[in-house]
Amino acid sequence: MSHSQESAEVVGLQAIAWMAGNQELLPVFLGATGASEADMRAGVSDSGFLGALLDFIMMDDAWVTAFCDAHSLPYDAPMRARMALPGGGDVHWT
């Protein structure tokens, strides 16, 4: 089942809330991306930022599992949501 952009943004908002509450991973995300806490607040209304956050979470299976478990989501929810957000189409490495 694919996500609409609206439902994908809901998953993205859940990801922002999860990341903001994760005191171990939040500094890693901010350091890796150069984003600030103000950028995160502004990112609530930016579907591109939500997609980038989902990309970051999907870098590690343990992060995907923790995020999905915290929100009772299936483990493929971040990927499906990411695909529905801007820039989330299939990547072709050819």
N, CA, C and O atoms as CSV, one atom per row, in Angstrom:
chain,resi,resn,atom,element,x,y,z
A,1,MET,N,N,0.842,-1.170,0.000
A,1,MET,CA,C,0.000,0.000,0.000
A,1,MET,C,C,0.892,1.240,0.000
A,1,MET,O,O,1.831,1.329,0.792
A,2,SER,N,N,0.608,2.182,-0.870
A,2,SER,CA,C,1.406,3.397,-0.938
A,2,SER,C,C,0.746,4.491,-0.098
A,2,SER,O,O,-0.423,4.399,0.277
A,3,HIS,N,N,1.514,5.500,0.175
A,3,HIS,CA,C,1.039,6.633,0.962
A,3,HIS,C,C,0.614,7.762,0.029
A,3,HIS,O,O,1.192,7.947,-1.042
A,4,SER,N,N,-0.396,8.511,0.445
A,4,SER,CA,C,-0.665,9.795,-0.191
A,4,SER,C,C,0.345,10.770,0.399
A,4,SER,O,O,0.963,10.475,1.422
A,5,GLN,N,N,0.520,11.923,-0.230
A,5,GLN,CA,C,1.465,12.891,0.337
A,5,GLN,C,C,1.010,13.298,1.732
A,5,GLN,O,O,1.836,13.487,2.625
A,6,GLU,N,N,-0.292,13.435,1.924
A,6,GLU,CA,C,-0.793,13.840,3.248
A,6,GLU,C,C,-0.458,12.809,4.320
A,6,GLU,O,O,0.018,13.168,5.397
A,7,SER,N,N,-0.703,11.535,4.035
A,7,SER,CA,C,-0.395,10.516,5.046
A,7,SER,C,C,1.116,10.372,5.216
A,7,SER,O,O,1.582,10.053,6.310
A,8,ALA,N,N,1.893,10.605,4.146
A,8,ALA,CA,C,3.349,10.566,4.246
A,8,ALA,C,C,3.844,11.695,5.149
A,8,ALA,O,O,4.778,11.508,5.929
A,9,GLU,N,N,3.218,12.862,5.041
A,9,GLU,CA,C,3.602,13.978,5.902
A,9,GLU,C,C,3.283,13.687,7.362
A,9,GLU,O,O,4.007,14.135,8.251
A,10,VAL,N,N,2.220,12.950,7.622
A,10,VAL,CA,C,1.906,12.556,9.002
A,10,VAL,C,C,3.030,11.687,9.554
A,10,VAL,O,O,3.456,11.876,10.694
A,11,VAL,N,N,3.514,10.736,8.759
A,11,VAL,CA,C,4.633,9.893,9.190
A,11,VAL,C,C,5.862,10.770,9.423
A,11,VAL,O,O,6.594,10.573,10.392
A,12,GLY,N,N,6.084,11.731,8.541
A,12,GLY,CA,C,7.201,12.652,8.715
A,12,GLY,C,C,7.088,13.462,9.994
A,12,GLY,O,O,8.086,13.681,10.682
A,13,LEU,N,N,5.888,13.907,10.317
A,13,LEU,CA,C,5.680,14.649,11.567
A,13,LEU,C,C,5.915,13.759,12.779
A,13,LEU,O,O,6.454,14.206,13.791
A,14,GLN,N,N,5.509,12.502,12.673
A,14,GLN,CA,C,5.797,11.556,13.748
A,14,GLN,C,C,7.310,11.388,13.895
A,14,GLN,O,O,7.824,11.259,15.006
A,15,ALA,N,N,8.012,11.392,12.767
A,15,ALA,CA,C,9.477,11.255,12.800
A,15,ALA,C,C,10.126,12.460,13.480
A,15,ALA,O,O,11.073,12.302,14.250
A,16,ILE,N,N,9.620,13.663,13.198
A,16,ILE,CA,C,10.167,14.852,13.868
A,16,ILE,C,C,9.941,14.759,15.374
A,16,ILE,O,O,10.849,15.038,16.157
A,17,ALA,N,N,8.751,14.374,15.776
A,17,ALA,CA,C,8.463,14.253,17.206
A,17,ALA,C,C,9.364,13.204,17.856
A,17,ALA,O,O,9.886,13.409,18.952
A,18,TRP,N,N,9.536,12.081,17.163
A,18,TRP,CA,C,10.384,11.009,17.694
A,18,TRP,C,C,11.831,11.475,17.810
A,18,TRP,O,O,12.492,11.245,18.823
A,19,MET,N,N,12.312,12.135,16.758
A,19,MET,CA,C,13.699,12.599,16.756
A,19,MET,C,C,13.908,13.653,17.849
A,19,MET,O,O,14.923,13.619,18.544
A,20,ALA,N,N,12.976,14.578,18.013
A,20,ALA,CA,C,13.102,15.626,19.025
A,20,ALA,C,C,13.176,15.033,20.429
A,20,ALA,O,O,13.824,15.600,21.309
A,21,GLY,N,N,12.524,13.908,20.640
A,21,GLY,CA,C,12.533,13.273,21.946
A,21,GLY,C,C,13.655,12.274,22.151
A,21,GLY,O,O,13.787,11.705,23.234
A,22,ASN,N,N,14.461,12.055,21.132
A,22,ASN,CA,C,15.542,11.071,21.210
A,22,ASN,C,C,16.852,11.807,21.501
A,22,ASN,O,O,17.526,12.283,20.588
A,23,GLN,N,N,17.200,11.891,22.780
A,23,GLN,CA,C,18.353,12.681,23.200
A,23,GLN,C,C,19.688,12.096,22.741
A,23,GLN,O,O,20.691,12.809,22.725
A,24,GLU,N,N,19.724,10.819,22.369
A,24,GLU,CA,C,20.954,10.225,21.843
A,24,GLU,C,C,21.107,10.503,20.354
A,24,GLU,O,O,22.200,10.833,19.894
A,25,LEU,N,N,20.033,10.372,19.606
A,25,LEU,CA,C,20.109,10.476,18.153
A,25,LEU,C,C,19.961,11.904,17.643
A,25,LEU,O,O,20.499,12.232,16.585
A,26,LEU,N,N,19.253,12.753,18.361
A,26,LEU,CA,C,19.045,14.129,17.900
A,26,LEU,C,C,20.364,14.852,17.614
A,26,LEU,O,O,20.488,15.463,16.552
A,27,PRO,N,N,21.359,14.810,18.515
A,27,PRO,CA,C,22.616,15.491,18.199
A,27,PRO,C,C,23.326,14.886,16.980
A,27,PRO,O,O,24.011,15.600,16.248
A,28,VAL,N,N,23.168,13.595,16.763
A,28,VAL,CA,C,23.763,12.946,15.591
A,28,VAL,C,C,23.107,13.486,14.329
A,28,VAL,O,O,23.792,13.820,13.363
A,29,PHE,N,N,21.775,13.573,14.336
A,29,PHE,CA,C,21.048,14.109,13.186
A,29,PHE,C,C,21.441,15.558,12.931
A,29,PHE,O,O,21.735,15.929,11.794
A,30,LEU,N,N,21.448,16.372,13.968
A,30,LEU,CA,C,21.787,17.788,13.803
A,30,LEU,C,C,23.224,17.952,13.307
A,30,LEU,O,O,23.494,18.789,12.446
A,31,GLY,N,N,24.131,17.162,13.845
A,31,GLY,CA,C,25.525,17.246,13.419
A,31,GLY,C,C,25.737,16.764,11.999
A,31,GLY,O,O,26.508,17.362,11.248
A,32,ALA,N,N,25.059,15.686,11.620
A,32,ALA,CA,C,25.232,15.128,10.282
A,32,ALA,C,C,24.626,16.007,9.202
A,32,ALA,O,O,25.125,16.052,8.078
A,33,THR,N,N,23.557,16.701,9.541
A,33,THR,CA,C,22.846,17.481,8.533
A,33,THR,C,C,23.169,18.965,8.573
A,33,THR,O,O,22.935,19.679,7.598
A,34,GLY,N,N,23.702,19.433,9.687
A,34,GLY,CA,C,23.925,20.865,9.840
A,34,GLY,C,C,22.658,21.613,10.205
A,34,GLY,O,O,22.654,22.842,10.274
A,35,ALA,N,N,21.581,20.875,10.439
A,35,ALA,CA,C,20.312,21.500,10.824
A,35,ALA,C,C,20.391,21.958,12.277
A,35,ALA,O,O,21.169,21.431,13.072
A,36,SER,N,N,19.578,22.938,12.599
A,36,SER,CA,C,19.482,23.423,13.977
A,36,SER,C,C,18.114,23.021,14.520
A,36,SER,O,O,17.263,22.519,13.786
A,37,GLU,N,N,17.920,23.248,15.793
A,37,GLU,CA,C,16.608,22.975,16.372
A,37,GLU,C,C,15.554,23.896,15.755
A,37,GLU,O,O,14.399,23.498,15.608
A,38,ALA,N,N,15.938,25.117,15.394
A,38,ALA,CA,C,15.010,26.031,14.709
A,38,ALA,C,C,14.638,25.473,13.337
A,38,ALA,O,O,13.491,25.594,12.907
A,39,ASP,N,N,15.610,24.859,12.646
A,39,ASP,CA,C,15.314,24.225,11.359
A,39,ASP,C,C,14.315,23.092,11.535
A,39,ASP,O,O,13.445,22.887,10.689
A,40,MET,N,N,14.440,22.358,12.635
A,40,MET,CA,C,13.490,21.271,12.885
A,40,MET,C,C,12.084,21.828,13.096
A,40,MET,O,O,11.110,21.277,12.583
A,41,ARG,N,N,11.980,22.906,13.841
A,41,ARG,CA,C,10.661,23.515,14.052
A,41,ARG,C,C,10.073,23.987,12.724
A,41,ARG,O,O,8.887,23.788,12.460
A,42,ALA,N,N,10.895,24.604,11.900
A,42,ALA,CA,C,10.436,25.058,10.585
A,42,ALA,C,C,10.139,23.877,9.671
A,42,ALA,O,O,9.290,23.975,8.786
A,43,GLY,N,N,10.827,22.773,9.879
A,43,GLY,CA,C,10.653,21.580,9.048
A,43,GLY,C,C,9.296,20.934,9.173
A,43,GLY,O,O,8.909,20.122,8.333
A,44,VAL,N,N,8.573,21.285,10.210
A,44,VAL,CA,C,7.227,20.731,10.403
A,44,VAL,C,C,6.340,21.036,9.196
A,44,VAL,O,O,5.459,20.247,8.856
A,45,SER,N,N,6.568,22.162,8.561
A,45,SER,CA,C,5.734,22.544,7.415
A,45,SER,C,C,6.470,22.400,6.083
A,45,SER,O,O,6.019,22.935,5.070
A,46,ASP,N,N,7.591,21.689,6.074
A,46,ASP,CA,C,8.402,21.534,4.860
A,46,ASP,C,C,8.504,20.056,4.501
A,46,ASP,O,O,9.228,19.303,5.152
A,47,SER,N,N,7.775,19.642,3.462
A,47,SER,CA,C,7.769,18.226,3.089
A,47,SER,C,C,9.150,17.751,2.648
A,47,SER,O,O,9.463,16.568,2.783
A,48,GLY,N,N,9.983,18.652,2.123
A,48,GLY,CA,C,11.355,18.280,1.771
A,48,GLY,C,C,12.177,17.935,3.002
A,48,GLY,O,O,12.957,16.982,2.989
A,49,PHE,N,N,11.999,18.714,4.069
A,49,PHE,CA,C,12.702,18.432,5.326
A,49,PHE,C,C,12.223,17.106,5.912
A,49,PHE,O,O,13.024,16.312,6.405
A,50,LEU,N,N,10.921,16.875,5.856
A,50,LEU,CA,C,10.382,15.618,6.377
A,50,LEU,C,C,10.991,14.437,5.641
A,50,LEU,O,O,11.344,13.428,6.251
A,51,GLY,N,N,11.112,14.570,4.321
A,51,GLY,CA,C,11.726,13.505,3.531
A,51,GLY,C,C,13.178,13.281,3.905
A,51,GLY,O,O,13.629,12.140,4.010
A,52,ALA,N,N,13.913,14.368,4.108
A,52,ALA,CA,C,15.318,14.249,4.497
A,52,ALA,C,C,15.453,13.575,5.861
A,52,ALA,O,O,16.366,12.777,6.074
A,53,LEU,N,N,14.562,13.889,6.766
A,53,LEU,CA,C,14.588,13.251,8.082
A,53,LEU,C,C,14.314,11.752,7.956
A,53,LEU,O,O,14.978,10.939,8.599
A,54,LEU,N,N,13.346,11.396,7.135
A,54,LEU,CA,C,13.073,9.970,6.919
A,54,LEU,C,C,14.269,9.287,6.274
A,54,LEU,O,O,14.595,8.153,6.624
A,55,ASP,N,N,14.933,9.969,5.326
A,55,ASP,CA,C,16.154,9.411,4.729
A,55,ASP,C,C,17.183,9.116,5.816
A,55,ASP,O,O,17.808,8.055,5.813
A,56,PHE,N,N,17.355,10.050,6.740
A,56,PHE,CA,C,18.320,9.868,7.825
A,56,PHE,C,C,17.946,8.669,8.682
A,56,PHE,O,O,18.797,7.832,8.983
A,57,ILE,N,N,16.697,8.579,9.074
A,57,ILE,CA,C,16.261,7.462,9.925
A,57,ILE,C,C,16.485,6.134,9.212
A,57,ILE,O,O,16.862,5.145,9.840
A,58,MET,N,N,16.254,6.112,7.910
A,58,MET,CA,C,16.397,4.857,7.164
A,58,MET,C,C,17.847,4.440,6.947
A,58,MET,O,O,18.101,3.393,6.352
A,59,MET,N,N,18.796,5.233,7.415
A,59,MET,CA,C,20.205,4.858,7.301
A,59,MET,C,C,20.571,3.700,8.236
A,59,MET,O,O,21.601,3.054,8.043
A,60,ASP,N,N,19.757,3.441,9.221
A,60,ASP,CA,C,20.086,2.410,10.209
A,60,ASP,C,C,18.825,1.619,10.562
A,60,ASP,O,O,17.815,2.193,10.971
A,61,ASP,N,N,18.894,0.322,10.402
A,61,ASP,CA,C,17.735,-0.521,10.699
A,61,ASP,C,C,17.272,-0.378,12.145
A,61,ASP,O,O,16.075,-0.451,12.421
A,62,ALA,N,N,18.202,-0.176,13.061
A,62,ALA,CA,C,17.822,-0.027,14.471
A,62,ALA,C,C,17.004,1.250,14.670
A,62,ALA,O,O,16.079,1.269,15.482
A,63,TRP,N,N,17.334,2.311,13.939
A,63,TRP,CA,C,16.568,3.555,14.036
A,63,TRP,C,C,15.174,3.373,13.458
A,63,TRP,O,O,14.194,3.862,14.018
A,64,VAL,N,N,15.088,2.667,12.333
A,64,VAL,CA,C,13.775,2.394,11.723
A,64,VAL,C,C,12.920,1.609,12.693
A,64,VAL,O,O,11.755,1.935,12.916
A,65,THR,N,N,13.503,0.578,13.264
A,65,THR,CA,C,12.768,-0.266,14.206
A,65,THR,C,C,12.296,0.535,15.413
A,65,THR,O,O,11.138,0.425,15.816
A,66,ALA,N,N,13.178,1.333,15.987
A,66,ALA,CA,C,12.812,2.117,17.172
A,66,ALA,C,C,11.720,3.124,16.848
A,66,ALA,O,O,10.766,3.275,17.612
A,67,PHE,N,N,11.852,3.820,15.713
A,67,PHE,CA,C,10.839,4.796,15.314
A,67,PHE,C,C,9.495,4.116,15.079
A,67,PHE,O,O,8.469,4.568,15.588
A,68,CYS,N,N,9.498,3.041,14.315
A,68,CYS,CA,C,8.242,2.358,13.998
A,68,CYS,C,C,7.601,1.749,15.234
A,68,CYS,O,O,6.383,1.810,15.396
A,69,ASP,N,N,8.411,1.164,16.105
A,69,ASP,CA,C,7.869,0.596,17.341
A,69,ASP,C,C,7.248,1.696,18.212
A,69,ASP,O,O,6.205,1.481,18.829
A,70,ALA,N,N,7.877,2.855,18.263
A,70,ALA,CA,C,7.365,3.952,19.087
A,70,ALA,C,C,6.015,4.453,18.597
A,70,ALA,O,O,5.222,4.973,19.383
A,71,HIS,N,N,5.746,4.301,17.299
A,71,HIS,CA,C,4.498,4.810,16.726
A,71,HIS,C,C,3.591,3.707,16.193
A,71,HIS,O,O,2.626,3.977,15.479
A,72,SER,N,N,3.905,2.472,16.544
A,72,SER,CA,C,3.112,1.308,16.111
A,72,SER,C,C,2.896,1.300,14.602
A,72,SER,O,O,1.786,1.087,14.113
A,73,LEU,N,N,3.991,1.540,13.877
A,73,LEU,CA,C,3.946,1.547,12.419
A,73,LEU,C,C,4.613,0.288,11.878
A,73,LEU,O,O,5.500,-0.265,12.528
A,74,PRO,N,N,4.202,-0.173,10.702
A,74,PRO,CA,C,4.937,-1.272,10.070
A,74,PRO,C,C,6.337,-0.781,9.690
A,74,PRO,O,O,6.538,0.408,9.445
A,75,TYR,N,N,7.288,-1.693,9.642
A,75,TYR,CA,C,8.675,-1.304,9.424
A,75,TYR,C,C,8.943,-0.716,8.041
A,75,TYR,O,O,9.987,-0.099,7.833
A,76,ASP,N,N,8.043,-0.891,7.111
A,76,ASP,CA,C,8.240,-0.285,5.791
A,76,ASP,C,C,7.566,1.088,5.678
A,76,ASP,O,O,7.625,1.713,4.619
A,77,ALA,N,N,6.939,1.557,6.735
A,77,ALA,CA,C,6.235,2.849,6.700
A,77,ALA,C,C,7.153,4.021,6.358
A,77,ALA,O,O,6.760,4.865,5.552
A,78,PRO,N,N,8.371,4.118,6.937
A,78,PRO,CA,C,9.230,5.243,6.557
A,78,PRO,C,C,9.580,5.236,5.069
A,78,PRO,O,O,9.602,6.288,4.430
A,79,MET,N,N,9.851,4.060,4.521
A,79,MET,CA,C,10.185,3.962,3.101
A,79,MET,C,C,8.998,4.349,2.233
A,79,MET,O,O,9.145,5.099,1.268
A,80,ARG,N,N,7.833,3.840,2.574
A,80,ARG,CA,C,6.644,4.162,1.776
A,80,ARG,C,C,6.307,5.644,1.876
A,80,ARG,O,O,5.923,6.264,0.885
A,81,ALA,N,N,6.451,6.212,3.068
A,81,ALA,CA,C,6.191,7.637,3.237
A,81,ALA,C,C,7.218,8.448,2.449
A,81,ALA,O,O,6.871,9.427,1.788
A,82,ARG,N,N,8.466,8.040,2.522
A,82,ARG,CA,C,9.520,8.778,1.814
A,82,ARG,C,C,9.254,8.815,0.311
A,82,ARG,O,O,9.477,9.835,-0.340
A,83,MET,N,N,8.787,7.721,-0.221
A,83,MET,CA,C,8.521,7.655,-1.655
A,83,MET,C,C,7.416,8.618,-2.077
A,83,MET,O,O,7.378,9.035,-3.234
A,84,ALA,N,N,6.522,8.979,-1.167
A,84,ALA,CA,C,5.402,9.870,-1.482
A,84,ALA,C,C,5.753,11.346,-1.302
A,84,ALA,O,O,4.984,12.221,-1.698
A,85,LEU,N,N,6.906,11.621,-0.708
A,85,LEU,CA,C,7.316,13.006,-0.478
A,85,LEU,C,C,8.230,13.480,-1.608
A,85,LEU,O,O,8.806,12.654,-2.317
A,86,PRO,N,N,8.371,14.784,-1.785
A,86,PRO,CA,C,9.222,15.304,-2.853
A,86,PRO,C,C,10.635,14.719,-2.802
A,86,PRO,O,O,11.262,14.665,-1.744
A,87,GLY,N,N,11.116,14.289,-3.955
A,87,GLY,CA,C,12.453,13.710,-4.058
A,87,GLY,C,C,12.525,12.261,-3.657
A,87,GLY,O,O,13.615,11.693,-3.587
A,88,GLY,N,N,11.396,11.653,-3.394
A,88,GLY,CA,C,11.399,10.290,-2.883
A,88,GLY,C,C,11.148,9.218,-3.911
A,88,GLY,O,O,10.947,8.058,-3.551
A,89,GLY,N,N,11.153,9.570,-5.185
A,89,GLY,CA,C,10.937,8.569,-6.224
A,89,GLY,C,C,12.060,7.543,-6.229
A,89,GLY,O,O,13.080,7.716,-5.563
A,90,ASP,N,N,11.861,6.494,-6.976
A,90,ASP,CA,C,12.878,5.450,-7.075
A,90,ASP,C,C,14.194,6.038,-7.570
A,90,ASP,O,O,14.225,6.826,-8.515
A,91,VAL,N,N,15.272,5.643,-6.917
A,91,VAL,CA,C,16.602,6.090,-7.307
A,91,VAL,C,C,17.165,5.077,-8.284
A,91,VAL,O,O,17.112,3.870,-8.044
A,92,HIS,N,N,17.695,5.566,-9.371
A,92,HIS,CA,C,18.335,4.704,-10.378
A,92,HIS,C,C,19.814,5.051,-10.414
A,92,HIS,O,O,20.187,6.182,-10.725
A,93,TRP,N,N,20.637,4.093,-10.100
A,93,TRP,CA,C,22.072,4.327,-9.990
A,93,TRP,C,C,22.798,3.949,-11.273
A,93,TRP,O,O,23.944,3.501,-11.218
A,94,THR,N,N,22.165,4.116,-12.414
A,94,THR,CA,C,22.836,3.769,-13.674
A,94,THR,C,C,23.192,4.989,-14.462
A,94,THR,O,O,23.761,4.880,-15.547
